[in-house]
């Protein structure tokens, strides 16, 4: 079984804490990086999430969602998440990651799978570049979602130890 890299994203009242654990103890960025959550950043994130949600809801009602279709609101949200919230050291590690990535977070309302690296040439959503799965974090266990590339969507609970 292929080993996964684990990106933990934990939101507190005033910050996002990021920790990237690579398989086999490979070195990565500092053990934990923090992005302070200002009022302005919080508002930008709220507006980007709202715009992306409205686009998806409108496209669903008009049956316009295409497999590879995305619009500016999705790109904007992905860029905001990656360029502004994810610390630079974690961005660099993700650019060179060659294993599947599991994102564990306590913010299920944020689609971290849409991280968009606009500084690479050409830019890309991380979920187009590597296998990504997500899960909800709590202190005793992580509830994992099946990776986006797997069409049989479902949920399963795995022991975090």
C-alpha positions as CSV (number, residue, x, y, z in Angstrom):
1,X,0.0,0.0,0.0
2,X,1.3,3.4,-1.0
3,X,2.1,5.7,1.9
4,X,0.3,9.0,2.3
5,X,1.4,12.5,3.2
6,X,-0.8,14.0,5.8
7,X,-1.6,17.7,5.9
8,X,-3.3,18.8,9.1
9,X,-5.2,22.1,9.0
10,X,-6.7,23.1,12.3
11,X,-8.6,26.4,12.7
12,X,-8.6,28.2,16.0
13,X,-10.4,31.5,16.8
14,X,-7.6,33.6,15.3
15,X,-5.4,31.3,13.2
16,X,-5.0,28.3,10.9
17,X,-2.3,25.8,12.0
18,X,-0.7,23.7,9.3
19,X,1.4,20.6,9.7
20,X,2.6,18.4,6.8
21,X,3.7,14.9,7.8
22,X,5.5,13.1,5.0
23,X,5.8,9.4,4.7
24,X,8.9,7.6,6.1
25,X,10.0,10.6,8.1
26,X,11.1,12.6,5.1
27,X,12.0,16.1,6.1
28,X,9.6,18.9,5.2
29,X,8.8,22.3,6.5
30,X,8.9,23.3,10.1
31,X,6.8,21.0,12.3
32,X,3.9,23.5,12.5
33,X,3.2,26.7,10.6
34,X,0.6,29.3,11.5
35,X,-1.4,31.8,9.4
36,X,-3.0,34.5,11.5
37,X,-6.6,35.1,10.6
38,X,-7.3,38.8,10.3
39,X,-10.7,40.3,9.9
40,X,-9.8,41.3,6.3
41,X,-8.6,37.7,5.5
42,X,-11.7,36.2,7.1
43,X,-14.0,38.4,5.0
44,X,-12.0,37.6,1.8
45,X,-12.4,33.9,2.5
46,X,-16.1,34.3,3.2
47,X,-16.7,36.1,0.0
48,X,-14.7,33.6,-2.1
49,X,-16.5,30.7,-0.5
50,X,-19.9,32.4,-1.2
51,X,-19.0,33.1,-4.9
52,X,-17.8,29.5,-5.5
53,X,-20.9,28.1,-3.8
54,X,-23.2,30.3,-5.9
55,X,-21.5,29.3,-9.1
56,X,-21.8,25.6,-8.3
57,X,-25.5,26.0,-7.3
58,X,-26.3,28.0,-10.4
59,X,-24.5,25.6,-12.7
60,X,-26.2,22.6,-11.1
61,X,-29.6,24.0,-11.6
62,X,-28.8,24.7,-15.3
63,X,-27.1,21.3,-15.7
64,X,-23.9,23.2,-16.8
65,X,-21.4,21.5,-14.6
66,X,-18.8,19.8,-16.8
67,X,-16.2,17.4,-15.7
68,X,-13.3,19.8,-16.3
69,X,-15.3,23.0,-16.1
70,X,-14.3,25.7,-13.6
71,X,-14.9,29.4,-13.5
72,X,-13.1,32.4,-12.1
73,X,-14.7,32.0,-8.6
74,X,-13.3,28.5,-8.2
75,X,-9.8,29.6,-9.4
76,X,-10.0,32.6,-7.0
77,X,-11.0,30.5,-4.1
78,X,-8.2,28.0,-4.8
79,X,-5.6,30.7,-5.2
80,X,-6.7,32.4,-2.0
81,X,-6.5,29.2,-0.1
82,X,-3.1,28.2,-1.4
83,X,-1.4,31.6,-1.8
84,X,-2.7,33.4,1.3
85,X,-3.7,30.8,3.9
86,X,-1.1,28.0,3.3
87,X,2.3,29.1,4.6
88,X,5.1,29.4,2.0
89,X,7.1,26.4,3.4
90,X,4.1,24.1,3.1
91,X,3.4,25.4,-0.4
92,X,6.9,24.5,-1.5
93,X,6.7,21.0,0.0
94,X,3.3,20.5,-1.7
95,X,4.8,21.5,-5.1
96,X,7.3,18.6,-4.9
97,X,5.1,16.0,-3.2
98,X,5.0,12.8,-5.2
99,X,2.8,10.7,-2.9
100,X,-1.0,10.9,-2.3
101,X,-2.1,13.6,0.1
102,X,-4.7,13.3,2.9
103,X,-6.0,16.6,4.2
104,X,-7.3,16.4,7.7
105,X,-9.1,19.5,8.9
106,X,-11.7,20.7,11.4
107,X,-13.1,23.1,8.8
108,X,-15.4,20.9,6.6
109,X,-16.9,24.0,5.1
110,X,-13.7,24.9,3.2
111,X,-12.9,22.8,0.1
112,X,-9.2,22.4,0.7
113,X,-9.1,20.0,-2.2
114,X,-9.4,23.1,-4.5
115,X,-6.0,24.5,-3.5
116,X,-4.7,26.1,-6.7
117,X,-1.0,26.7,-7.3
118,X,-0.9,29.8,-9.5
119,X,2.9,30.3,-9.2
120,X,3.7,27.0,-11.1
121,X,3.8,27.2,-14.8
122,X,1.1,26.4,-15.8
123,X,-1.0,26.8,-12.7
124,X,-3.0,23.9,-11.5
125,X,-5.4,22.7,-8.9
126,X,-3.5,20.3,-6.6
127,X,-6.3,17.7,-7.0
128,X,-5.4,17.6,-10.7
129,X,-1.8,17.1,-10.0
130,X,-2.0,14.4,-7.3
131,X,-4.4,12.1,-5.5
132,X,-6.0,14.0,-2.7
133,X,-8.5,12.8,0.0
134,X,-10.0,14.7,2.9
135,X,-11.2,14.1,6.4
136,X,-12.6,15.7,9.4
137,X,-10.2,16.1,12.3
138,X,-10.9,15.7,16.0
139,X,-8.6,14.7,18.8
140,X,-9.5,11.0,19.0
141,X,-10.1,10.0,15.3
142,X,-10.1,11.2,11.8
143,X,-13.1,10.6,9.5
144,X,-11.8,10.2,6.0
145,X,-13.5,10.8,2.7
146,X,-12.5,8.7,-0.3
147,X,-10.0,10.5,-2.6
148,X,-11.5,12.8,-5.2
149,X,-10.1,10.6,-8.0
150,X,-12.1,7.6,-6.7
151,X,-15.6,7.6,-8.2
152,X,-17.1,5.5,-5.4
153,X,-17.6,8.3,-2.9
154,X,-18.2,7.2,0.6
155,X,-17.0,7.6,4.2
156,X,-15.1,5.4,6.5
157,X,-13.6,5.8,10.0
158,X,-10.0,5.0,10.5
159,X,-8.2,4.8,13.9
160,X,-5.7,7.7,14.1
161,X,-3.1,5.7,16.0
